[in-house]
Amino acid sequence: MIEEAVDTNGVLKINSSQNGMLHLSDIHHMFDQYTILANADDSYKVVDFDEDYLRLDGRVLDPVCRDPHNVHRVSDELLRWHYSKMYIVY
C-alpha cells in the first residue's frame, strides 16, 4: 500500500509525476479532493464525481501514461490506493 509519505526530495508520493494527473492545476486539485479518479482495474477509465465540466468522465488515460517500459508511467498501485480512498471520503 502506498502511504502519503515524503520521498527523499521532500515531495509527497501522491504528487509524483507517476500519478499522471498533474498537468492542469484544477485537475490536480480535483485529484487531491478525490472527485476525479482513474480506475486501473477498468481500462484506466477516468471517473469524475464532480460536475465533469472538463468532460473527462469515461475517458481513458493516454497509452503513454500506461507504458510498462516507461519509468514515468502512472503507478497502478498508486491509482488503486487513490481509488480506495475515495470510498472513505464519500
Helices and strands as residue ranges (DSSP letters): G 13-15, G 17-19, H 25-32, E 36-39, E 45-48, H 63-66, H 76-89
